[in-house]
Amino acid sequence: MQKDLTSLIRREGVNGCRKRSVGTALSIKLPRSIVKRLEREAHKAGISVEEYLIEFLLRDLDPRDRAEGYIDAAKELLEQAKEELARGDVRQAAEKV
């Protein structure tokens, strides 16, 4: 599975999915046990599930592609934080940075 996900990222890039206003949206159905494991591993690492998945997907890329993925993710999180601040939701904005 790891190789399949890494191949997909290399082929389509981090932003290969349909765009929303900010960031990229992807909906997938996972078995409950996988979701629980993702949540548990993210919690152990002290990061969100989204951040954990980004780390997981980018870790096997070459350094340049990996850096570009982190930069893209950081830019998207900052844009999301700006939108949350504009709506007056300081708590949600703070979670993005």
Order of alpha helices (4+ residues) and beta strands (2+ residues): alpha-alpha-alpha-alpha-alpha
